[in-house]
């Protein structure tokens, strides 16, 4: 019983803890996350992500703006109702791959100025908080 006591205390504290339910609550909704790495390698295109407390997700790929709904409680993510504008550009393939990867993410970790989205298949998208005011 003695070995179980720390686990029971930690579980009780976690249950009472005011942890955020959504990624948007874990970081200020004014945070614009800039894509830095895709699957551990440097991102070769520009993309941003903004996670609002309401569960709404806004962002940009190299060609288009997009929006979605973040429908799962932390630490999980589930981007639903995904839509984007339909402008073409030279990086359309990269954008399509980014949008597919984004929709395949399962987990989110927010730590200070870093956001890591990942899934069970080993894919990851790493973002840093953008400097300066957001739009």
C-alpha positions as CSV (number, residue, x, y, z in Angstrom):
1,X,0.0,0.0,0.0
2,X,2.8,2.3,0.8
3,X,4.2,2.2,-2.7
4,X,0.8,3.1,-4.1
5,X,0.4,6.2,-2.0
6,X,2.5,8.5,-4.2
7,X,0.6,7.4,-7.3
8,X,-2.7,7.9,-5.6
9,X,-1.7,11.4,-4.5
10,X,-0.4,12.3,-8.0
11,X,-3.6,11.0,-9.5
12,X,-5.7,13.1,-7.1
13,X,-3.7,16.2,-7.8
14,X,-4.0,15.7,-11.5
15,X,-7.8,15.3,-11.3
16,X,-8.0,18.6,-9.4
17,X,-5.5,20.5,-11.6
18,X,-6.9,23.2,-13.8
19,X,-5.1,21.9,-16.9
20,X,-6.2,23.3,-20.2
21,X,-8.6,21.2,-22.3
22,X,-7.6,22.5,-25.7
23,X,-4.3,23.5,-27.3
24,X,-5.7,27.0,-27.6
25,X,-6.1,27.2,-23.8
26,X,-2.6,25.9,-23.3
27,X,-1.1,28.9,-25.2
28,X,-2.5,32.3,-25.7
29,X,-4.9,32.4,-28.7
30,X,-3.0,35.4,-30.0
31,X,0.1,33.1,-30.6
32,X,1.0,32.6,-34.2
33,X,3.0,29.3,-34.5
34,X,5.5,29.3,-37.3
35,X,6.4,25.9,-38.8
36,X,10.1,25.1,-38.2
37,X,10.5,21.3,-38.8
38,X,8.6,18.6,-40.6
39,X,9.4,15.1,-39.4
40,X,12.7,16.3,-37.8
41,X,14.0,18.1,-40.8
42,X,14.0,21.8,-41.6
43,X,10.7,23.1,-43.1
44,X,11.4,24.1,-46.7
45,X,8.3,26.3,-46.9
46,X,6.5,28.8,-44.8
47,X,3.4,27.9,-42.8
48,X,1.7,29.2,-39.7
49,X,-0.9,27.9,-37.2
50,X,-3.1,29.8,-34.7
51,X,-5.2,27.8,-32.2
52,X,-8.1,29.7,-30.6
53,X,-9.7,29.0,-27.3
54,X,-12.9,28.3,-29.1
55,X,-11.3,25.3,-30.8
56,X,-11.1,27.1,-34.1
57,X,-7.8,26.7,-36.0
58,X,-6.5,29.3,-38.5
59,X,-3.3,29.2,-40.5
60,X,-1.5,29.6,-43.7
61,X,0.4,27.2,-46.0
62,X,2.9,28.4,-48.6
63,X,-0.1,29.1,-51.0
64,X,-3.3,29.3,-49.1
65,X,-5.1,30.2,-45.8
66,X,-6.8,27.4,-44.0
67,X,-9.2,26.8,-41.1
68,X,-10.3,23.9,-39.1
69,X,-11.8,22.8,-35.8
70,X,-9.7,21.2,-33.1
71,X,-12.2,18.7,-31.7
72,X,-10.2,16.7,-29.1
73,X,-9.1,17.5,-25.6
74,X,-5.4,17.8,-24.8
75,X,-3.0,16.1,-25.2
76,X,-4.8,14.8,-28.3
77,X,-5.6,16.8,-31.4
78,X,-8.1,16.1,-34.1
79,X,-8.5,18.7,-36.9
80,X,-12.0,18.4,-38.4
81,X,-14.0,20.6,-40.8
82,X,-10.7,21.5,-42.6
83,X,-11.0,23.9,-45.5
84,X,-8.6,26.1,-47.4
85,X,-8.6,28.8,-50.1
86,X,-7.8,27.5,-53.6
87,X,-4.9,29.6,-54.9
88,X,-2.2,27.8,-56.8
89,X,1.5,28.4,-56.4
90,X,4.9,26.8,-57.1
91,X,4.8,25.1,-53.7
92,X,1.4,23.5,-54.1
93,X,2.7,20.0,-53.5
94,X,4.5,20.9,-50.3
95,X,1.3,22.6,-49.1
96,X,-0.8,19.6,-49.9
97,X,1.6,17.4,-48.0
98,X,1.6,19.8,-45.0
99,X,-2.3,19.9,-45.0
100,X,-2.4,16.1,-45.0
101,X,0.2,15.8,-42.3
102,X,-1.6,18.4,-40.2
103,X,-4.8,16.4,-40.4
104,X,-3.0,13.2,-39.4
105,X,-1.6,14.6,-36.2
106,X,-2.9,12.9,-32.9
107,X,-1.0,14.6,-30.1
108,X,0.0,18.2,-29.1
109,X,2.7,19.3,-26.7
110,X,2.9,23.0,-25.8
111,X,6.1,24.0,-23.9
112,X,6.8,27.7,-23.7
113,X,7.4,29.0,-27.2
114,X,7.3,25.5,-28.8
115,X,4.4,23.5,-30.2
116,X,5.0,19.9,-31.3
117,X,2.3,18.0,-33.1
118,X,2.9,14.3,-33.6
119,X,1.2,11.0,-34.4
120,X,1.6,7.3,-33.8
121,X,3.2,6.7,-37.1
122,X,6.2,8.9,-36.2
123,X,5.3,12.0,-38.2
124,X,5.8,15.4,-36.5
125,X,5.3,19.1,-37.1
126,X,7.4,21.4,-34.9
127,X,6.4,25.1,-34.5
128,X,7.8,28.0,-32.6
129,X,5.9,31.1,-31.5
130,X,6.3,33.9,-34.0
131,X,8.0,37.0,-32.8
132,X,6.1,40.3,-32.6
133,X,2.4,41.0,-32.8
134,X,0.0,38.7,-34.5
135,X,-2.6,39.6,-37.1
